[in-house]
Amino acid sequence: MVAQQQTEDKVTPGSSRKRDRTVIRDDDDNDNEEEFEMETTTTEKTKKEEIKPSEKSKEVLFSPELLSMYYSRLFPYHLLHSWLSYNPSNLNKSITNPLFSHREFSFTIERVPGEEIYLRYQSFPSEIELSNAIRKRRPVKIDIGAIFSHPPKDSKTIASSSFTPSQRELVFDVDLTDYDPVRGCGCQGATICRTCWTYMTMAVKVMDVGLKEDFGFKHVAWFYSGRRGVHAWVCDGM
């Protein structure tokens, strides 16, 4: 894998509502998140500028029950574990893979609607532990970070000089806001429609050819970023 930036990638889309976000360094697998250091930030509510949306579409609806059902029945735990372990043939859900067990995950959870708690330094020995934690906490957003020298969940017991990122995929972030000056459909910011999404389709096609033919990469995975663009993950070996 390519050693690169430590920024995190979103797995599940976030909301455009105004939220109070609490950032917590969580190193234990219990529910006492409030015991750790907290940093509060507030994001501004995204203004919807699409042409006359209905009143119901202006609010992002959030259902804990549906989220729980999604994590119980539909979330691709095995696919995620297989990819981040870089071992597609691995069928043992309880086996420990160092590439996976040293990977940082972070969860954004909402115990109270509109108030986000951001849990960093989550890591899991196997697919079973990952699925159990997600079903228990029901995060509204999951971020994937770097691979560290030690399991991130043990970060508080390791000297900071020894706890360092060791590997990371090369990730490119393309946002529709980069095309605001030329979007002729009326959308701006995080507002998107089928017309302006054509720019993302074009960006994927152009970048995919460039990454593979000009730079020689072979394993490029494309993902919807969760809000207003796409991410390209270059997953070639070092």
Disulfide bonds with the S-S distance in Angstrom:
none
